[in-house]
Amino acid sequence: MADYHFVYKDVEGASTQWDDIQRKLGNLPPKPPAFKPPPFEPAPDPDSAPKDKSWVDAKTEDELAELEDDLDDDRFLEEYRKKRLAEMKEAAKVSKYGSVMQISGSDFVREVSQAPQDVWVVVFLYKEGSPECGLLLRCLDELAIKYPATKFVKIISTECIPNYPDRNLPTLLVYHNGAVKANYVGLHSFGRRCTPEGVALVLCKSDPVLNDGQSGSEQAVLEGIRRQFIEKVVTEHEDEDEGGSSSD
């Protein structure tokens, strides 16, 4: 009669005396380490985080506004909160523009006449298919990106002024506080060569029309425009001189 051996197993994961003997003999692989659950850590409490400048920087504009009464005991953080809130509002205002926006005749009053009082609006009157209008528009596209705190809009000339003569195109109208401050009729208004730097200089000849929203003062913007214009003229003359020398 054959011998029968009964092997009794313990609960799952536990080791029996029989398993220990078999492991010593090399008949079973080493025992896996016992399972240990990770230590319990409570979810972080936002209110318990240290309140410093980085804590304020991480807040959105709405969250900063809600903190108005919560930082009364910390004068430094309250002042910093106000500073950050002002910076975010200014940045939001600047990012509002940044391109030449197409408008229709029905949009004119809302987008131009009723624009915010501190915003200069440059209105581009044009006609589709006109090479002169296309050249000036390329300059305005570049300026709109460089000076996003100035509002640039474009409108088909006859939608803005009925029966406006094509011979007067392109035309720029400059508005501020709902009133026309300047107008430039024809491409010749911007010099022999119509460049973004030349257009910028003409626009700011009598008023600080262009605003990048970052320079801090109108004078700083104007000085930057003059410097860019001079650098452009010098570069063009150098290119002409090099071209003349190579042909000799």
Beta strands, then each sheet from edge to edge (+ up, - down):
strand 1: 100-102
strand 2: 120-126
strand 3: 151-156
strand 4: 171-176
strand 5: 179-185
sheet 1: 1+ 3+ 2+ 4- 5+
end
